[in-house]
Amino acid sequence: MKDQNQLALLASQLKGELFYTSETKDQTMLLAYSTDASVYQEKPLAVAIPVDIDDIKKLIDFAQQHRITIIPRTAGTSLAGQVVGHGIIMDISRYFNGIIELNVEEQWVRVQPGVIRDDLNNYLKPFGLMFGPETSTASRAMIGGMIGNNSSGLHSIVWGDTRHNLISAQVLLDDCSEATFEKLDEASYFNKLLLPGREGDIYRNINKLLIDPGHLSAIEAGYPKRSITRRNTGYALDILSDRSEPFNMCNLLAGSEGTLAIVTEAKLKLMPLPPQELGLLCVHFADMVECMHGNVIALEHRPEASELVDKYIMDFTVGHPTYQYNRFFIDGDPQALLIVEFRGHTAAETEAKAMALKADLVSRGLGYAYPYITGIEKTNLVWDVRKAGLGLIRNLPGDSQPVNLIEDCAVSPEDLPAYVA
Ligand SMILES: Cc1cc2nc3c(=O)[nH]c(=O)nc-3n(C[C@H](O)[C@H](O)[C@H](O)COP(=O)(O)OP(=O)(O)OC[C@H]3O[C@@H](n4cnc5c(N)ncnc54)[C@H](O)[C@@H]3O)c2cc1C
């Protein structure tokens, strides 16, 4: 679809902007939207900034007619080329950024997809609530992109991923029809199968897939272990096929990277703010595989987070203008650090949990140093080493920058020692 006249006609029908011409302003936009935070680059046919749902529908309709792709984009911080492509990049961050409704009692919020995760939590803080899923990019990442990527971060073992916290979503399907994806009891599920049109087709097709024993066993065999809570390995058919929970198409939507529907609104589950007394047990290991064994023990102590920083990342901080000051807690030259966060209502409660883990590790001969760090300033310095890791690597100049090949592989903690070895 290269006809500039057709794009000009589309532009004239939109309330928002469409960048597609050879003028410098448009070409600058096309270049700016030719990449995300990944190594991939591709110049799109056009960049659209829709103002409302009507604009999005016109864009979907145009893409359907001309058989081109539509790529919804929020902050564009994806690491695997999710918002890179040759079709129309549809930036919904500018006009879809409202917080629509908060229900404090029932602990949920309705938002548009362009709301930034940290802005949402700043809004929720006075109510004693927060949206749990986080990313290292939480100051920019937006809810639409978090749903697309099923984002989660440091505290995912307790605060969950975006899928776990997505109650329902308003979406636009590829025929411009609107649908609500939400939890369905059995009767509502069967009613969906009887719906005419696109939404009904989707339920019928999914149902056909999930009642076929051949497909079910392929899903069972091909997906990561169900015990792994944080897994992002394509369409979550394994979760949809789990009939112990009510069916919710949101489970498929989360992690579908903008390929199934355009989210125009999301209802998110909130949680009370976590206890504020936090402490970090920073376990030092002389060996990476030993660290993986230590992680299995750490998880038995139900921490809020357990994260690895390896020597490779630590070495980037040596002499670094900013991060050299974050090394204050590092003892010697460990091959790996496990940063284990505990929280409690009092400092003593938190420390007791950390010391129980330390005693357990010492008794098993795992680790050689166990500094315990408290106080928000110091713990932030420690966490910053972990959070900065990826950015530090990605700032390496030229060919020395490693290229991400496999994103989000999911390995169960008890399998990690063998996997890493
Ligand atoms: C240094 C660094 C660290 C990172 N750390 C983490 C981390 O800890 N955890 C993590 O999960 N990710 C991490 N990421 C990846 C990324 O920042 C997050 O996944 C983030 O949530 C993506 O949000 P975004 O607004 O940038 O989305 P985008 O990149 O704009 O989009 C992400 C996906 O969502 C789709 N999408 C966007 N809006 C919609 C919509 N309205 N409807 C349907 N689909 C939509 C897009 O098409 C795309 O497939 C990191 C990235 C960087 C650069």
The ligand as an SDF file (V2000), in Angstrom:
LIG
                    3D

 53 58  0  0  0  0  0  0  0  0999 V2000
   16.1840   -0.8390   30.3850 C   0  0  0  0  0  0  0  0  0  0  0  0
   14.8610   -1.5890   30.2530 C   0  0  0  0  0  0  0  0  0  0  0  0
   14.4140   -2.3560   31.3210 C   0  0  0  0  0  0  0  0  0  0  0  0
   13.2030   -3.0470   31.2100 C   0  0  0  0  0  0  0  0  0  0  0  0
   12.7650   -3.7760   32.2830 N   0  0  0  0  0  0  0  0  0  0  0  0
   11.5940   -4.4410   32.1990 C   0  0  0  0  0  0  0  0  0  0  0  0
   11.1030   -5.1910   33.3270 C   0  0  0  0  0  0  0  0  0  0  0  0
   11.6830   -5.1910   34.4070 O   0  0  0  0  0  0  0  0  0  0  0  0
    9.9560   -5.8840   33.1680 N   0  0  0  0  0  0  0  0  0  0  0  0
    9.2520   -5.8690   31.9940 C   0  0  0  0  0  0  0  0  0  0  0  0
    8.2000   -6.5020   31.9220 O   0  0  0  0  0  0  0  0  0  0  0  0
    9.6680   -5.1550   30.9340 N   0  0  0  0  0  0  0  0  0  0  0  0
   10.8150   -4.4380   31.0010 C   0  0  0  0  0  0  0  0  0  0  0  0
   11.2390   -3.7000   29.9260 N   0  0  0  0  0  0  0  0  0  0  0  0
   10.4360   -3.6920   28.6930 C   0  0  0  0  0  0  0  0  0  0  0  0
    9.3650   -2.5730   28.6820 C   0  0  0  0  0  0  0  0  0  0  0  0
    9.8550   -1.3940   29.2680 O   0  0  0  0  0  0  0  0  0  0  0  0
    8.0860   -2.9590   29.4300 C   0  0  0  0  0  0  0  0  0  0  0  0
    7.5830   -4.2070   29.0030 O   0  0  0  0  0  0  0  0  0  0  0  0
    6.9950   -1.8820   29.3700 C   0  0  0  0  0  0  0  0  0  0  0  0
    5.9140   -2.2310   30.2030 O   0  0  0  0  0  0  0  0  0  0  0  0
    6.4550   -1.6170   27.9760 C   0  0  0  0  0  0  0  0  0  0  0  0
    5.6030   -0.4960   28.0590 O   0  0  0  0  0  0  0  0  0  0  0  0
    5.5450    0.5810   26.9060 P   0  0  0  0  0  0  0  0  0  0  0  0
    4.5010    1.5890   27.2800 O   0  0  0  0  0  0  0  0  0  0  0  0
    6.8690    1.0860   26.5630 O   0  0  0  0  0  0  0  0  0  0  0  0
    4.9660   -0.3360   25.7210 O   0  0  0  0  0  0  0  0  0  0  0  0
    5.3110   -0.3640   24.1700 P   0  0  0  0  0  0  0  0  0  0  0  0
    6.7150   -0.7610   23.9660 O   0  0  0  0  0  0  0  0  0  0  0  0
    4.8380    0.8940   23.5370 O   0  0  0  0  0  0  0  0  0  0  0  0
    4.3320   -1.5560   23.7340 O   0  0  0  0  0  0  0  0  0  0  0  0
    4.4820   -2.8420   24.2580 C   0  0  0  0  0  0  0  0  0  0  0  0
    3.5350   -3.8030   23.5690 C   0  0  0  0  0  0  0  0  0  0  0  0
    2.1990   -3.4890   23.9120 O   0  0  0  0  0  0  0  0  0  0  0  0
    1.4070   -3.2760   22.7530 C   0  0  0  0  0  0  0  0  0  0  0  0
    0.4220   -2.2480   23.0570 N   0  0  0  0  0  0  0  0  0  0  0  0
    0.6550   -0.9780   23.4720 C   0  0  0  0  0  0  0  0  0  0  0  0
   -0.5180   -0.3410   23.6510 N   0  0  0  0  0  0  0  0  0  0  0  0
   -1.4980   -1.2170   23.3370 C   0  0  0  0  0  0  0  0  0  0  0  0
   -2.9110   -1.1410   23.3110 C   0  0  0  0  0  0  0  0  0  0  0  0
   -3.5630   -0.0380   23.6320 N   0  0  0  0  0  0  0  0  0  0  0  0
   -3.6000   -2.2360   22.9130 N   0  0  0  0  0  0  0  0  0  0  0  0
   -2.9710   -3.3780   22.5800 C   0  0  0  0  0  0  0  0  0  0  0  0
   -1.6250   -3.5110   22.5970 N   0  0  0  0  0  0  0  0  0  0  0  0
   -0.9040   -2.4350   22.9670 C   0  0  0  0  0  0  0  0  0  0  0  0
    2.4030   -2.8600   21.6820 C   0  0  0  0  0  0  0  0  0  0  0  0
    1.9200   -3.1150   20.3910 O   0  0  0  0  0  0  0  0  0  0  0  0
    3.6010   -3.7080   22.0410 C   0  0  0  0  0  0  0  0  0  0  0  0
    3.4550   -5.0000   21.5020 O   0  0  0  0  0  0  0  0  0  0  0  0
   12.4360   -2.9720   30.0060 C   0  0  0  0  0  0  0  0  0  0  0  0
   12.8850   -2.1810   28.9580 C   0  0  0  0  0  0  0  0  0  0  0  0
   14.0870   -1.4900   29.0680 C   0  0  0  0  0  0  0  0  0  0  0  0
   14.5310   -0.6310   27.9370 C   0  0  0  0  0  0  0  0  0  0  0  0
  1  2  1  0
  2  3  1  0
  2 52  2  0
  3  4  2  0
  4  5  1  0
  4 50  1  0
  5  6  2  0
  6  7  1  0
  6 13  1  0
  7  8  2  0
  7  9  1  0
  9 10  1  0
 10 11  2  0
 10 12  1  0
 12 13  2  0
 13 14  1  0
 14 15  1  0
 14 50  1  0
 15 16  1  0
 16 17  1  0
 16 18  1  0
 18 19  1  0
 18 20  1  0
 20 21  1  0
 20 22  1  0
 22 23  1  0
 23 24  1  0
 24 25  2  0
 24 26  1  0
 24 27  1  0
 27 28  1  0
 28 29  2  0
 28 30  1  0
 28 31  1  0
 31 32  1  0
 32 33  1  0
 33 34  1  0
 33 48  1  0
 34 35  1  0
 35 36  1  0
 35 46  1  0
 36 37  1  0
 36 45  1  0
 37 38  2  0
 38 39  1  0
 39 40  1  0
 39 45  2  0
 40 41  1  0
 40 42  2  0
 42 43  1  0
 43 44  2  0
 44 45  1  0
 46 47  1  0
 46 48  1  0
 48 49  1  0
 50 51  2  0
 51 52  1  0
 52 53  1  0
M  END
$$$$
